[in-house]
Amino acid sequence: MGAVSLIFTLTESIEGIKIVKTIAGFQILIMGIAMVVMFVIYIIKHGRDKEIKDMMG
């Protein structure tokens, strides 16, 4: 990603950086959403049961 940013900076100045930012930002957004969804699924399946068992003894 750094090499691509450098090439865009040298050839197209600030417009190239905007393109790279958009491409990288979209991938990070997808990964962030996936992490939140997986965390919620984990909490629903495991978190509540373990917390209740710990309270009971």
PDB file of N, CA, C, O and CB in Angstrom:
ATOM      1  N   MET A   1       0.829  -1.185   0.000  1.00  0.00           N
ATOM      2  CA  MET A   1       0.000   0.000   0.000  1.00  0.00           C
ATOM      3  C   MET A   1       0.875   1.251   0.000  1.00  0.00           C
ATOM      4  O   MET A   1       0.555   2.246  -0.650  1.00  0.00           O
ATOM      5  CB  MET A   1      -0.944  -0.003   1.208  1.00  0.00           C
ATOM      6  N   GLY A   2       1.986   1.185   0.739  1.00  0.00           N
ATOM      7  CA  GLY A   2       2.889   2.331   0.781  1.00  0.00           C
ATOM      8  C   GLY A   2       3.509   2.628  -0.575  1.00  0.00           C
ATOM      9  O   GLY A   2       3.640   3.788  -0.966  1.00  0.00           O
ATOM     10  N   ALA A   3       3.892   1.572  -1.293  1.00  0.00           N
ATOM     11  CA  ALA A   3       4.483   1.768  -2.618  1.00  0.00           C
ATOM     12  C   ALA A   3       3.468   2.374  -3.583  1.00  0.00           C
ATOM     13  O   ALA A   3       3.802   3.251  -4.380  1.00  0.00           O
ATOM     14  CB  ALA A   3       5.010   0.435  -3.175  1.00  0.00           C
ATOM     15  N   VAL A   4       2.251   1.909  -3.506  1.00  0.00           N
ATOM     16  CA  VAL A   4       1.198   2.457  -4.363  1.00  0.00           C
ATOM     17  C   VAL A   4       0.966   3.924  -4.032  1.00  0.00           C
ATOM     18  O   VAL A   4       0.796   4.745  -4.934  1.00  0.00           O
ATOM     19  CB  VAL A   4      -0.113   1.656  -4.202  1.00  0.00           C
ATOM     20  N   SER A   5       0.958   4.258  -2.748  1.00  0.00           N
ATOM     21  CA  SER A   5       0.787   5.655  -2.336  1.00  0.00           C
ATOM     22  C   SER A   5       1.918   6.520  -2.870  1.00  0.00           C
ATOM     23  O   SER A   5       1.682   7.630  -3.348  1.00  0.00           O
ATOM     24  CB  SER A   5       0.720   5.762  -0.807  1.00  0.00           C
ATOM     25  N   LEU A   6       3.143   6.016  -2.792  1.00  0.00           N
ATOM     26  CA  LEU A   6       4.296   6.767  -3.280  1.00  0.00           C
ATOM     27  C   LEU A   6       4.199   7.002  -4.780  1.00  0.00           C
ATOM     28  O   LEU A   6       4.463   8.107  -5.256  1.00  0.00           O
ATOM     29  CB  LEU A   6       5.591   6.031  -2.947  1.00  0.00           C
ATOM     30  N   ILE A   7       3.825   5.977  -5.520  1.00  0.00           N
ATOM     31  CA  ILE A   7       3.697   6.111  -6.974  1.00  0.00           C
ATOM     32  C   ILE A   7       2.614   7.126  -7.318  1.00  0.00           C
ATOM     33  O   ILE A   7       2.822   7.987  -8.173  1.00  0.00           O
ATOM     34  CB  ILE A   7       3.376   4.746  -7.623  1.00  0.00           C
ATOM     35  N   PHE A   8       1.456   7.036  -6.659  1.00  0.00           N
ATOM     36  CA  PHE A   8       0.393   7.998  -6.926  1.00  0.00           C
ATOM     37  C   PHE A   8       0.819   9.414  -6.555  1.00  0.00           C
ATOM     38  O   PHE A   8       0.479  10.365  -7.259  1.00  0.00           O
ATOM     39  CB  PHE A   8      -0.871   7.615  -6.163  1.00  0.00           C
ATOM     40  N   THR A   9       1.549   9.564  -5.470  1.00  0.00           N
ATOM     41  CA  THR A   9       2.003  10.887  -5.047  1.00  0.00           C
ATOM     42  C   THR A   9       2.957  11.484  -6.076  1.00  0.00           C
ATOM     43  O   THR A   9       2.863  12.666  -6.406  1.00  0.00           O
ATOM     44  CB  THR A   9       2.685  10.808  -3.673  1.00  0.00           C
ATOM     45  N   LEU A  10       3.862  10.673  -6.574  1.00  0.00           N
ATOM     46  CA  LEU A  10       4.840  11.177  -7.538  1.00  0.00           C
ATOM     47  C   LEU A  10       4.222  11.478  -8.900  1.00  0.00           C
ATOM     48  O   LEU A  10       4.701  12.360  -9.613  1.00  0.00           O
ATOM     49  CB  LEU A  10       5.960  10.177  -7.703  1.00  0.00           C
ATOM     50  N   THR A  11       3.176  10.764  -9.265  1.00  0.00           N
ATOM     51  CA  THR A  11       2.600  10.947 -10.602  1.00  0.00           C
ATOM     52  C   THR A  11       1.389  11.865 -10.626  1.00  0.00           C
ATOM     53  O   THR A  11       1.241  12.650 -11.563  1.00  0.00           O
ATOM     54  CB  THR A  11       2.214   9.619 -11.170  1.00  0.00           C
ATOM     55  N   GLU A  12       0.528  11.792  -9.638  1.00  0.00           N
ATOM     56  CA  GLU A  12      -0.715  12.553  -9.703  1.00  0.00           C
ATOM     57  C   GLU A  12      -0.925  13.480  -8.526  1.00  0.00           C
ATOM     58  O   GLU A  12      -2.016  14.033  -8.388  1.00  0.00           O
ATOM     59  CB  GLU A  12      -1.865  11.624  -9.798  1.00  0.00           C
ATOM     60  N   SER A  13       0.028  13.673  -7.703  1.00  0.00           N
ATOM     61  CA  SER A  13      -0.010  14.537  -6.515  1.00  0.00           C
ATOM     62  C   SER A  13      -1.154  14.161  -5.585  1.00  0.00           C
ATOM     63  O   SER A  13      -1.309  12.985  -5.256  1.00  0.00           O
ATOM     64  CB  SER A  13      -0.142  16.002  -6.926  1.00  0.00           C
ATOM     65  N   ILE A  14      -1.944  15.110  -5.161  1.00  0.00           N
ATOM     66  CA  ILE A  14      -2.930  14.887  -4.095  1.00  0.00           C
ATOM     67  C   ILE A  14      -4.114  14.033  -4.557  1.00  0.00           C
ATOM     68  O   ILE A  14      -4.732  13.347  -3.743  1.00  0.00           O
ATOM     69  CB  ILE A  14      -3.441  16.224  -3.578  1.00  0.00           C
ATOM     70  N   GLU A  15      -4.429  14.066  -5.827  1.00  0.00           N
ATOM     71  CA  GLU A  15      -5.550  13.256  -6.328  1.00  0.00           C
ATOM     72  C   GLU A  15      -5.247  11.763  -6.189  1.00  0.00           C
ATOM     73  O   GLU A  15      -6.153  10.976  -5.916  1.00  0.00           O
ATOM     74  CB  GLU A  15      -5.850  13.601  -7.805  1.00  0.00           C
ATOM     75  N   GLY A  16      -4.006  11.371  -6.372  1.00  0.00           N
ATOM     76  CA  GLY A  16      -3.615   9.971  -6.201  1.00  0.00           C
ATOM     77  C   GLY A  16      -3.781   9.513  -4.768  1.00  0.00           C
ATOM     78  O   GLY A  16      -4.214   8.387  -4.517  1.00  0.00           O
ATOM     79  N   ILE A  17      -3.442  10.375  -3.828  1.00  0.00           N
ATOM     80  CA  ILE A  17      -3.602  10.034  -2.412  1.00  0.00           C
ATOM     81  C   ILE A  17      -5.075   9.849  -2.075  1.00  0.00           C
ATOM     82  O   ILE A  17      -5.422   8.961  -1.296  1.00  0.00           O
ATOM     83  CB  ILE A  17      -2.981  11.124  -1.514  1.00  0.00           C
ATOM     84  N   LYS A  18      -5.934  10.664  -2.642  1.00  0.00           N
ATOM     85  CA  LYS A  18      -7.378  10.533  -2.394  1.00  0.00           C
ATOM     86  C   LYS A  18      -7.897   9.184  -2.889  1.00  0.00           C
ATOM     87  O   LYS A  18      -8.747   8.566  -2.247  1.00  0.00           O
ATOM     88  CB  LYS A  18      -8.150  11.679  -3.081  1.00  0.00           C
ATOM     89  N   ILE A  19      -7.389   8.739  -4.019  1.00  0.00           N
ATOM     90  CA  ILE A  19      -7.801   7.438  -4.565  1.00  0.00           C
ATOM     91  C   ILE A  19      -7.357   6.314  -3.635  1.00  0.00           C
ATOM     92  O   ILE A  19      -8.142   5.423  -3.313  1.00  0.00           O
ATOM     93  CB  ILE A  19      -7.214   7.225  -5.985  1.00  0.00           C
ATOM     94  N   VAL A  20      -6.094   6.356  -3.204  1.00  0.00           N
ATOM     95  CA  VAL A  20      -5.569   5.323  -2.308  1.00  0.00           C
ATOM     96  C   VAL A  20      -6.326   5.335  -0.987  1.00  0.00           C
ATOM     97  O   VAL A  20      -6.643   4.271  -0.455  1.00  0.00           O
ATOM     98  CB  VAL A  20      -4.062   5.529  -2.060  1.00  0.00           C
ATOM     99  N   LYS A  21      -6.619   6.506  -0.451  1.00  0.00           N
ATOM    100  CA  LYS A  21      -7.353   6.621   0.806  1.00  0.00           C
ATOM    101  C   LYS A  21      -8.738   5.984   0.684  1.00  0.00           C
ATOM    102  O   LYS A  21      -9.197   5.299   1.599  1.00  0.00           O
ATOM    103  CB  LYS A  21      -7.479   8.098   1.221  1.00  0.00           C
ATOM    104  N   THR A  22      -9.391   6.212  -0.438  1.00  0.00           N
ATOM    105  CA  THR A  22     -10.719   5.637  -0.643  1.00  0.00           C
ATOM    106  C   THR A  22     -10.649   4.115  -0.742  1.00  0.00           C
ATOM    107  O   THR A  22     -11.467   3.416  -0.143  1.00  0.00           O
ATOM    108  CB  THR A  22     -11.363   6.218  -1.909  1.00  0.00           C
ATOM    109  N   ILE A  23      -9.691   3.608  -1.481  1.00  0.00           N
ATOM    110  CA  ILE A  23      -9.558   2.152  -1.645  1.00  0.00           C
ATOM    111  C   ILE A  23      -9.233   1.495  -0.312  1.00  0.00           C
ATOM    112  O   ILE A  23      -9.872   0.509   0.057  1.00  0.00           O
ATOM    113  CB  ILE A  23      -8.465   1.815  -2.684  1.00  0.00           C
ATOM    114  N   ALA A  24      -8.259   2.014   0.413  1.00  0.00           N
ATOM    115  CA  ALA A  24      -7.859   1.429   1.694  1.00  0.00           C
ATOM    116  C   ALA A  24      -8.962   1.600   2.736  1.00  0.00           C
ATOM    117  O   ALA A  24      -9.213   0.691   3.526  1.00  0.00           O
ATOM    118  CB  ALA A  24      -6.553   2.070   2.195  1.00  0.00           C
ATOM    119  N   GLY A  25      -9.609   2.739   2.742  1.00  0.00           N
ATOM    120  CA  GLY A  25     -10.669   2.996   3.710  1.00  0.00           C
ATOM    121  C   GLY A  25     -11.841   2.044   3.554  1.00  0.00           C
ATOM    122  O   GLY A  25     -12.429   1.619   4.548  1.00  0.00           O
ATOM    123  N   PHE A  26     -12.182   1.708   2.340  1.00  0.00           N
ATOM    124  CA  PHE A  26     -13.291   0.784   2.100  1.00  0.00           C
ATOM    125  C   PHE A  26     -12.972  -0.600   2.647  1.00  0.00           C
ATOM    126  O   PHE A  26     -13.831  -1.243   3.250  1.00  0.00           O
ATOM    127  CB  PHE A  26     -13.606   0.697   0.603  1.00  0.00           C
ATOM    128  N   GLN A  27     -11.747  -1.060   2.443  1.00  0.00           N
ATOM    129  CA  GLN A  27     -11.348  -2.375   2.958  1.00  0.00           C
ATOM    130  C   GLN A  27     -11.354  -2.385   4.481  1.00  0.00           C
ATOM    131  O   GLN A  27     -11.791  -3.361   5.091  1.00  0.00           O
ATOM    132  CB  GLN A  27      -9.952  -2.761   2.433  1.00  0.00           C
ATOM    133  N   ILE A  28     -10.879  -1.322   5.094  1.00  0.00           N
ATOM    134  CA  ILE A  28     -10.869  -1.241   6.550  1.00  0.00           C
ATOM    135  C   ILE A  28     -12.285  -1.187   7.093  1.00  0.00           C
ATOM    136  O   ILE A  28     -12.562  -1.770   8.142  1.00  0.00           O
ATOM    137  CB  ILE A  28     -10.078  -0.019   7.016  1.00  0.00           C
ATOM    138  N   LEU A  29     -13.185  -0.502   6.404  1.00  0.00           N
ATOM    139  CA  LEU A  29     -14.592  -0.456   6.812  1.00  0.00           C
ATOM    140  C   LEU A  29     -15.209  -1.848   6.805  1.00  0.00           C
ATOM    141  O   LEU A  29     -15.898  -2.218   7.756  1.00  0.00           O
ATOM    142  CB  LEU A  29     -15.389   0.476   5.889  1.00  0.00           C
ATOM    143  N   ILE A  30     -14.978  -2.617   5.762  1.00  0.00           N
ATOM    144  CA  ILE A  30     -15.520  -3.976   5.670  1.00  0.00           C
ATOM    145  C   ILE A  30     -14.968  -4.847   6.799  1.00  0.00           C
ATOM    146  O   ILE A  30     -15.718  -5.606   7.413  1.00  0.00           O
ATOM    147  CB  ILE A  30     -15.186  -4.605   4.294  1.00  0.00           C
ATOM    148  N   MET A  31     -13.666  -4.747   7.080  1.00  0.00           N
ATOM    149  CA  MET A  31     -13.076  -5.543   8.156  1.00  0.00           C
ATOM    150  C   MET A  31     -13.640  -5.127   9.509  1.00  0.00           C
ATOM    151  O   MET A  31     -13.889  -5.979  10.362  1.00  0.00           O
ATOM    152  CB  MET A  31     -11.548  -5.401   8.154  1.00  0.00           C
ATOM    153  N   GLY A  32     -13.842  -3.847   9.714  1.00  0.00           N
ATOM    154  CA  GLY A  32     -14.400  -3.366  10.977  1.00  0.00           C
ATOM    155  C   GLY A  32     -15.815  -3.865  11.194  1.00  0.00           C
ATOM    156  O   GLY A  32     -16.161  -4.289  12.297  1.00  0.00           O
ATOM    157  N   ILE A  33     -16.630  -3.821  10.165  1.00  0.00           N
ATOM    158  CA  ILE A  33     -18.005  -4.318  10.269  1.00  0.00           C
ATOM    159  C   ILE A  33     -18.004  -5.811  10.559  1.00  0.00           C
ATOM    160  O   ILE A  33     -18.784  -6.283  11.386  1.00  0.00           O
ATOM    161  CB  ILE A  33     -18.792  -4.025   8.974  1.00  0.00           C
ATOM    162  N   ALA A  34     -17.131  -6.560   9.883  1.00  0.00           N
ATOM    163  CA  ALA A  34     -17.059  -8.008  10.118  1.00  0.00           C
ATOM    164  C   ALA A  34     -16.640  -8.305  11.551  1.00  0.00           C
ATOM    165  O   ALA A  34     -17.177  -9.224  12.171  1.00  0.00           O
ATOM    166  CB  ALA A  34     -16.075  -8.666   9.135  1.00  0.00           C
ATOM    167  N   MET A  35     -15.694  -7.546  12.085  1.00  0.00           N
ATOM    168  CA  MET A  35     -15.251  -7.762  13.465  1.00  0.00           C
ATOM    169  C   MET A  35     -16.378  -7.492  14.458  1.00  0.00           C
ATOM    170  O   MET A  35     -16.543  -8.238  15.423  1.00  0.00           O
ATOM    171  CB  MET A  35     -14.048  -6.869  13.784  1.00  0.00           C
ATOM    172  N   VAL A  36     -17.151  -6.440  14.235  1.00  0.00           N
ATOM    173  CA  VAL A  36     -18.255  -6.123  15.134  1.00  0.00           C
ATOM    174  C   VAL A  36     -19.311  -7.224  15.086  1.00  0.00           C
ATOM    175  O   VAL A  36     -19.825  -7.640  16.124  1.00  0.00           O
ATOM    176  CB  VAL A  36     -18.879  -4.765  14.767  1.00  0.00           C
ATOM    177  N   VAL A  37     -19.630  -7.692  13.890  1.00  0.00           N
ATOM    178  CA  VAL A  37     -20.635  -8.752  13.744  1.00  0.00           C
ATOM    179  C   VAL A  37     -20.174 -10.033  14.434  1.00  0.00           C
ATOM    180  O   VAL A  37     -20.950 -10.667  15.150  1.00  0.00           O
ATOM    181  CB  VAL A  37     -20.920  -9.026  12.253  1.00  0.00           C
ATOM    182  N   MET A  38     -18.909 -10.419  14.221  1.00  0.00           N
ATOM    183  CA  MET A  38     -18.390 -11.627  14.868  1.00  0.00           C
ATOM    184  C   MET A  38     -18.353 -11.482  16.385  1.00  0.00           C
ATOM    185  O   MET A  38     -18.622 -12.447  17.099  1.00  0.00           O
ATOM    186  CB  MET A  38     -16.992 -11.947  14.346  1.00  0.00           C
ATOM    187  N   PHE A  39     -18.027 -10.298  16.888  1.00  0.00           N
ATOM    188  CA  PHE A  39     -18.017 -10.065  18.327  1.00  0.00           C
ATOM    189  C   PHE A  39     -19.415 -10.211  18.909  1.00  0.00           C
ATOM    190  O   PHE A  39     -19.585 -10.826  19.962  1.00  0.00           O
ATOM    191  CB  PHE A  39     -17.457  -8.680  18.640  1.00  0.00           C
ATOM    192  N   VAL A  40     -20.409  -9.658  18.244  1.00  0.00           N
ATOM    193  CA  VAL A  40     -21.788  -9.763  18.727  1.00  0.00           C
ATOM    194  C   VAL A  40     -22.240 -11.214  18.714  1.00  0.00           C
ATOM    195  O   VAL A  40     -22.884 -11.669  19.659  1.00  0.00           O
ATOM    196  CB  VAL A  40     -22.737  -8.900  17.870  1.00  0.00           C
ATOM    197  N   ILE A  41     -21.913 -11.942  17.665  1.00  0.00           N
ATOM    198  CA  ILE A  41     -22.272 -13.365  17.596  1.00  0.00           C
ATOM    199  C   ILE A  41     -21.599 -14.138  18.731  1.00  0.00           C
ATOM    200  O   ILE A  41     -22.233 -14.986  19.359  1.00  0.00           O
ATOM    201  CB  ILE A  41     -21.867 -13.965  16.224  1.00  0.00           C
ATOM    202  N   TYR A  42     -20.332 -13.857  18.997  1.00  0.00           N
ATOM    203  CA  TYR A  42     -19.618 -14.536  20.087  1.00  0.00           C
ATOM    204  C   TYR A  42     -20.267 -14.231  21.434  1.00  0.00           C
ATOM    205  O   TYR A  42     -20.471 -15.135  22.244  1.00  0.00           O
ATOM    206  CB  TYR A  42     -18.134 -14.114  20.107  1.00  0.00           C
ATOM    207  N   ILE A  43     -20.587 -12.981  21.672  1.00  0.00           N
ATOM    208  CA  ILE A  43     -21.209 -12.601  22.939  1.00  0.00           C
ATOM    209  C   ILE A  43     -22.567 -13.276  23.096  1.00  0.00           C
ATOM    210  O   ILE A  43     -22.908 -13.742  24.183  1.00  0.00           O
ATOM    211  CB  ILE A  43     -21.360 -11.075  23.027  1.00  0.00           C
ATOM    212  N   ILE A  44     -23.328 -13.328  22.034  1.00  0.00           N
ATOM    213  CA  ILE A  44     -24.644 -13.972  22.108  1.00  0.00           C
ATOM    214  C   ILE A  44     -24.498 -15.459  22.440  1.00  0.00           C
ATOM    215  O   ILE A  44     -25.259 -15.988  23.251  1.00  0.00           O
ATOM    216  CB  ILE A  44     -25.410 -13.794  20.776  1.00  0.00           C
ATOM    217  N   LYS A  45     -23.524 -16.140  21.819  1.00  0.00           N
ATOM    218  CA  LYS A  45     -23.360 -17.580  22.031  1.00  0.00           C
ATOM    219  C   LYS A  45     -22.666 -17.920  23.340  1.00  0.00           C
ATOM    220  O   LYS A  45     -23.058 -18.878  24.006  1.00  0.00           O
ATOM    221  CB  LYS A  45     -22.586 -18.175  20.893  1.00  0.00           C
ATOM    222  N   HIS A  46     -21.643 -17.160  23.727  1.00  0.00           N
ATOM    223  CA  HIS A  46     -20.796 -17.569  24.842  1.00  0.00           C
ATOM    224  C   HIS A  46     -20.836 -16.638  26.038  1.00  0.00           C
ATOM    225  O   HIS A  46     -20.798 -17.098  27.179  1.00  0.00           O
ATOM    226  CB  HIS A  46     -19.402 -17.688  24.378  1.00  0.00           C
ATOM    227  N   GLY A  47     -20.910 -15.368  25.804  1.00  0.00           N
ATOM    228  CA  GLY A  47     -20.741 -14.397  26.870  1.00  0.00           C
ATOM    229  C   GLY A  47     -21.768 -14.488  27.965  1.00  0.00           C
ATOM    230  O   GLY A  47     -21.408 -14.493  29.142  1.00  0.00           O
ATOM    231  N   ARG A  48     -23.033 -14.561  27.620  1.00  0.00           N
ATOM    232  CA  ARG A  48     -24.097 -14.561  28.605  1.00  0.00           C
ATOM    233  C   ARG A  48     -24.086 -15.841  29.434  1.00  0.00           C
ATOM    234  O   ARG A  48     -24.260 -15.778  30.651  1.00  0.00           O
ATOM    235  CB  ARG A  48     -25.441 -14.389  27.922  1.00  0.00           C
ATOM    236  N   ASP A  49     -23.886 -16.997  28.809  1.00  0.00           N
ATOM    237  CA  ASP A  49     -23.865 -18.274  29.540  1.00  0.00           C
ATOM    238  C   ASP A  49     -22.731 -18.310  30.554  1.00  0.00           C
ATOM    239  O   ASP A  49     -22.923 -18.741  31.691  1.00  0.00           O
ATOM    240  CB  ASP A  49     -23.727 -19.450  28.563  1.00  0.00           C
ATOM    241  N   LYS A  50     -21.562 -17.862  30.149  1.00  0.00           N
ATOM    242  CA  LYS A  50     -20.411 -17.887  31.045  1.00  0.00           C
ATOM    243  C   LYS A  50     -20.614 -16.930  32.213  1.00  0.00           C
ATOM    244  O   LYS A  50     -20.246 -17.249  33.344  1.00  0.00           O
ATOM    245  CB  LYS A  50     -19.131 -17.529  30.283  1.00  0.00           C
ATOM    246  N   GLU A  51     -21.185 -15.780  31.958  1.00  0.00           N
ATOM    247  CA  GLU A  51     -21.414 -14.804  33.025  1.00  0.00           C
ATOM    248  C   GLU A  51     -22.408 -15.346  34.043  1.00  0.00           C
ATOM    249  O   GLU A  51     -22.212 -15.158  35.244  1.00  0.00           O
ATOM    250  CB  GLU A  51     -21.922 -13.474  32.444  1.00  0.00           C
ATOM    251  N   ILE A  52     -23.453 -16.001  33.604  1.00  0.00           N
ATOM    252  CA  ILE A  52     -24.450 -16.558  34.524  1.00  0.00           C
ATOM    253  C   ILE A  52     -23.827 -17.693  35.335  1.00  0.00           C
ATOM    254  O   ILE A  52     -24.073 -17.785  36.538  1.00  0.00           O
ATOM    255  CB  ILE A  52     -25.698 -17.066  33.747  1.00  0.00           C
ATOM    256  N   LYS A  53     -23.034 -18.553  34.714  1.00  0.00           N
ATOM    257  CA  LYS A  53     -22.379 -19.648  35.428  1.00  0.00           C
ATOM    258  C   LYS A  53     -21.423 -19.103  36.489  1.00  0.00           C
ATOM    259  O   LYS A  53     -21.342 -19.655  37.586  1.00  0.00           O
ATOM    260  CB  LYS A  53     -21.620 -20.558  34.441  1.00  0.00           C
ATOM    261  N   ASP A  54     -20.704 -18.035  36.179  1.00  0.00           N
ATOM    262  CA  ASP A  54     -19.798 -17.436  37.146  1.00  0.00           C
ATOM    263  C   ASP A  54     -20.564 -16.855  38.337  1.00  0.00           C
ATOM    264  O   ASP A  54     -20.068 -16.903  39.462  1.00  0.00           O
ATOM    265  CB  ASP A  54     -18.958 -16.349  36.478  1.00  0.00           C
ATOM    266  N   MET A  55     -21.716 -16.327  38.121  1.00  0.00           N
ATOM    267  CA  MET A  55     -22.532 -15.752  39.201  1.00  0.00           C
ATOM    268  C   MET A  55     -23.109 -16.835  40.115  1.00  0.00           C
ATOM    269  O   MET A  55     -23.214 -16.658  41.328  1.00  0.00           O
ATOM    270  CB  MET A  55     -23.670 -14.911  38.613  1.00  0.00           C
ATOM    271  N   MET A  56     -23.481 -17.965  39.497  1.00  0.00           N
ATOM    272  CA  MET A  56     -24.124 -19.026  40.251  1.00  0.00           C
ATOM    273  C   MET A  56     -23.133 -19.808  41.124  1.00  0.00           C
ATOM    274  O   MET A  56     -23.530 -20.423  42.114  1.00  0.00           O
ATOM    275  CB  MET A  56     -24.829 -19.970  39.302  1.00  0.00           C
ATOM    276  N   GLY A  57     -21.903 -19.785  40.776  1.00  0.00           N
ATOM    277  CA  GLY A  57     -20.994 -20.494  41.645  1.00  0.00           C
ATOM    278  C   GLY A  57     -19.912 -21.113  40.928  1.00  0.00           C
ATOM    279  O   GLY A  57     -19.055 -21.754  41.536  1.00  0.00           O
TER     280      GLY A  57
END
